[in-house]
């Protein structure tokens, strides 16, 4: 068995692979979709094995878990920048 990795090392390995794919000409949208689908496939395997699938309740639980991880990552990114809220996407509304 390979030496134990920290979770951060595993995350960095996935990011490195994604960056390699981008450098080889894949769009970031393509890479992002592939990573999300790989996560969905592996998460299904973790919950139900190779032969199983998820019912609606299992899908909802995984959506909740992914949402929680996404919120955690975004909070950390904002904290690194000294922000408490995400900056607005797009131009500000100046119609008032």
URRA-V752746 format. One record per backbone hydrogen bond with DSSP energy under -1.0 kcal/mol. NH is the residue of the N-H (numbers start at 0). CO is the residue of the C=O. If there is no record, write none. Layout:
NH:CO + NH:CO
This chain:
9:5 + 10:6 + 11:7 + 12:8 + 13:9 + 14:10 + 15:11 + 16:12 + 17:13 + 18:14 + 19:15 + 20:16 + 21:17 + 22:18 + 23:19 + 24:21 + 25:20 + 30:26 + 31:27 + 32:28 + 33:29 + 34:30 + 35:31 + 36:32 + 37:33 + 38:34 + 39:35 + 40:36 + 41:37 + 42:38 + 43:39 + 44:40 + 45:41 + 46:42 + 47:43 + 48:44 + 58:54 + 59:55 + 60:56 + 61:57 + 62:58 + 63:59 + 64:60 + 65:61 + 66:62 + 67:63 + 68:64 + 69:65 + 70:66 + 71:67 + 72:68 + 73:69 + 74:70 + 75:71 + 76:72 + 77:73 + 78:74 + 79:75 + 80:76 + 81:78 + 82:77
